[in-house]
Amino acid sequence: MQALFLAGGKGTRLYPLTYEIPKPMVPIMGKPLLEHNMNLLKLHGIHDIILSICYKPECIEQYFGNGSAFGLNIRYISENSPLGTGGAIKNCAKLLNDTFFVFNADILSNINFSEMLRYHKRQHAAVTIAVTRVEDPSAYGVIEYDKNGYALSFCEKPDPNEIVSHFINAGVYIFEPEVLEHIPTGHAVSVEKEIFPQLLQDGKKIAVYRGCNYWLDIGTPEKYVRANRDSFEGKFCLAETDFHHRAVYSDVNTQISRSAILRGPIYIGKNVQIKAGAVVGPRVIIGNNSIIGEKSVIANSILWNKITVKNHARIDRCIITDKSIISDTFQKNIITPRLKKFI
């Protein structure tokens, strides 16, 4: 079984977090979003991964390599220019030879992929689309379906008077390989707006899978913060952390002073130093290779990797990006490196 991640977007709505890294690489609980999703696939026996990349591809390739360090087989297909969801899938056709998953790479969900695959086979569908229910579907792609679980129509970002369903496209699909024949080659095309409606017109079955209780697209700084907060609160449990059972998760080679105070929930990455008198938490994530200075105070914040927090610094409700140095001034409601008000 193969899985294709569409990881080529610039993530402009997530600026400034994506000035230097692509959106799938933003860290959730200390690890890239893409890594978490790959780890979920491994739990369902899927190890063959294809990444369609375009924006800052070196960031993804340097981190994952060929996948062997992660127990995966990873291959890459680059887009010279954005091809849209359909064009990106078609661009990978030479590597796809059997039923395969497709993922928008900015999605966090609790979909049971094994169950979704069984449902796809039972429905004898050309495509199965995972859906999730939202109160206001006007910003998404809405899907209307019949009592047997087959799609009837698609509507992208409907006006309030056009809403016929509250179930939206969750950005997770299963394709049969023959669907690739319906996607034109060499130019940008959208599966949501063009290919799926055309498949219905051609009489192809598109099944709708409703087994998604948690879903979030990490598209804005607010949603990025929410993803981490939901993990702390147990609304979404990552494979590596469950804060219902432990208040503090600490990775390898951490050095925490006996006089430091930790107020969970907290996630602490690899090779982190927390020095004497520091007060950390609640709801704090500290990325790898970071140093938290003496008598500093950090709460409700996300620190990426290689952060240096100077002695006596105070940080509250911040996102601190890689390699930042925080002095002894009070920091609140900021995103670095380009300081920006965060509400």
N, C-alpha and C positions, 0 to 999 in steps of 0.2 A: 504494500500500500504506500502511495506517495502523497506528499503534502506540498502544495505550492503556496508560498507567502508572497503577496503583492506588497513589496517594501520599497517602492520607488518614489513615493511622494515627498514633497519638501516639508510638509507639516507647518505651513505658514501660520495657521491659527494658533499654533503652540509656541510661536516666537515670544520671548527670546530664548526659550529653552532649546530650540532647534537651530540656532545660529551655527553651532559647531558640530552637531551630531544629527543624524536622521531620526525621525520620530520613533521608529521601532527600537531604538537604542536608549530611549529615556529610561532611567532606572526606577523600578518598582520594588520596594524593599531591598534595595542594594544591587539588584540584577536587572539587566535590560528586559523590557517588556517582551521582546522577541524570544529571549532565553526562557522566560516563564512559559510562554506558549509552546515552545518546543518541548519543555519538560513535561507539560501536560500530554502532548502527543506520545511521548515515550511511554507513559503509563498505559496507553492504549495500543502499544506495540507498533507504533509508526516511527520509523527511524530514517526513512529516505526523504530528504528535504530538498526542495528547490527554492531558491530565493531570487525573485525578480527585483533587481536593484537599479537605481538611477541616481538619486541625490546622495552625495558623499558616500559612494559605495565602499571606499577603502575602510571606513569606520566599521562596517559590518564584516567585511572580509578579514580584516586584521584580528578582530575579536574571535570570530568563530572558526576561521580557517576551513579545513575540509570537514570539520565536525567531529573528528575522531576523539578529541579531548572531552567531548560532551556525549559520547556514545551514539553519534549520529553520522550519517553520510550526507554531506551538504554539497550541493552544486549551485553555481551562480549563473544567471543570465542577466546581462546588462542591457538597459535601454539607453540609446544615444540621446533620445528625447522622449518625453512622456508619451505613452501609448494608450493611456486610459486602462481601465480594468480589463476590458475585452482584448485590447491589443497586447497587453502584457501577458495574458494567458496564452494567446496565440503565439506569441514570441517564444514561448517555452514548449511548443508542441512537440519538437523533436525529442524531448526528454520524457514525454508523458505517453505511456503505452498501455495503461489500464485505468480502472476507476481511481479517481484521485480527489483529495480535498483541496479546496482553495480558501485562503484566509486573507482578509484585509489585515495588514500587520499592525494596526493600531487598536485592535479590539481585545478587551479583557472579558472573559465569559466563563460560565461554569457548565458549558455544554458537554454532555457525555458523548464523546465522539464514536465510541463503539456502538452505543444505542442508536445514534444518528445514522450510522452506516447500515445497521440492521433494518432500520425503517426505510432507508433508501432502496434496499434490495426488495423489501416486501412490496413497496409501491411500484416497482418496475419502472422507475422514473429515469428520464435522461439527465435531469438535474434535481437535486434536493437543496432547498434553501432553508437555513435556520432563521427563525423569526423570534422576535421578542416583543412584548406588549409595552407601549408607552402611553402616557396620558395625552401628550401633545405630539402627534406624528408629523406636524407640518414641516419640520426640518429634515425629514427622512424620506426614504422610499417605502411607500405603503403597499402592502400586498393583500388583495382580496382572494379568498379561497373558498372551495365548496366543502360540503359535509364529509367528503371522502379524503380531504387533505390535499387537494390539487389546486394549484394557482389558477385564478380566473382572470386577474388583471393586475397591472402594476401602475402606480402613480407616484412620480417623484415630487416630493415637497408640495403636497396638495394644499390648496386654500382651505380655510375652515369649512366652507360649504361643499367642498369636494371630498371630504374625508368619508370613506366607506369602511374603513377598518382601522383599528388601533395597533395592528401587528405590523412591525416594520422589518425590513431586511437587516439581519444581524451581521452581515458580512462574512458568513461562513457557509460554504457550498460544498456539495459533492457533485462531480461531473463524471459522466461517462465519456470516454475518449472521442466517440463519434460527434459529440457536440462541437469539437474543435473545427470540424468541416464547415460549420455555420458561421464561423468568425472570419471576416476578411483579413488579409495579410497586409502588413506594411504601413498601416496608418492607425491613428487613435480611434478607439471605439469603446463604448460603454456597454458592459454586459447588462447593467441594470436598466438603462434607457433604451437600448437597441436590441441586444441579443435575446434577452429573456422574452420581451414581447413578440419578437419574430419567431421564436421557438413555439410559442403558443399558437401563432397564426399557422405554423407549419404542422400543427397537430401533435407536437411533442408533449409528453407529460412532465410537468414540473411539480414536484412534491414540496409540501410545506411542513417543516419540522418545528414543533412548538416546545421542545424540551429545553428551554433556556430560562432559568429563574434569575440569573444575574448577568447583566450585560452593560458594558460601558465602552464608548469609544474615547480614547485618550486624545481628544482633539484640541483642547484648550488648557491653559494653566489651571483653571478652576477644576476641570475634570481630572487633570493629572493629580491635583491635591486630593480630590475625592477618592481616586483609586487607592491611594496609600491609606487614607483615613478609613475607607471601607475594610481594608485588610486588618487594620488595628482593631476595628470594632467587630470583626468576625462576620461581616456581611458577605465577604468573599475571602475564602481561605486558599492561599497559595500552597503548593505541595510542600514547601520547605518550612512554613510557619503557620501556627495556629495559636493565636493569642488568647483563645479561650482556656488553654492549658498552661501557657507560660507567659509571664509579663515581659521578660527580657530575652531576646534571642541574640546570641553572640557567636560570630564566626571564629575562625582559627587565629591564633597568635595575637589575641587582644591583651593589652596591658592596662588594667584598671586599678587605680590607686585604692587602697583600703578606705581612705577618707573621702572618696568620691561618693556622691549620692545619686542613685539611679531610681527614677520614678517611672515605672512602666505604664503603658507599653512602649518598648524601645527595640529597635533593630540596630545591631552594631556589626559592621562588616569586618573584613580581614585586616590584620595588622594595624588595628586602631589603638591609640594611646589616649587614655582619659586620666588626666593628672590630678594631683591632690586638691581636694576641696571643690572640685567641679560638681555642678548640679545639672543632671541631664534628665529630661523628661518633664511631663509625659508627652507621648506621641512625637517621638524624635527618631529619625533614621540617620545613621552616620555611615557613610560609604567607606570603601576600602582605603587603607593607607592614610588615614586622617589623624590629626593630633588635636586634642581638646585641652586647652591650657588650664593652668591652675586657677581655681576659684571663678571659672567662667560659668555662665548660666545659659542653658539652651532649652527651649520648650517649643512644642508645636511646629517643628521645622524639619525640612528635608535637606540633608547635606550629601552632596554627591561624593566623588572620590578625590583623594589627595587634598583635603581641606585642612588648613591650619587656622585654628581659633586661638588667638593670643590670650594670655592671662587676663582675667577679669572682664573679658568680653561678655556681652549680654545679647542673646539672639532670641527673637520670638516671632513666630508666624513668617518664616522665611524659606525660600528655596535658594540654596547656595550651590552653584554649579562648579564643575571640576577645577581644581588647582587654585581655588580662591584663598585669599588670606584675609581673615577678619580681625580687625584691630580691637582695641579696648573700648571702642565706642558702642553705644547701644544701637542695635539693628532690629528693625521691626517692619514687617510687611514689605519685604523687598525680594527681588530676584536679581542675582548677579550672573554674569559679569556686567551687563548693562543694567544699571539700577532702574527699576520700573515699579511703580505703585502696583501692589497686588491686593485686590479686595476679594 
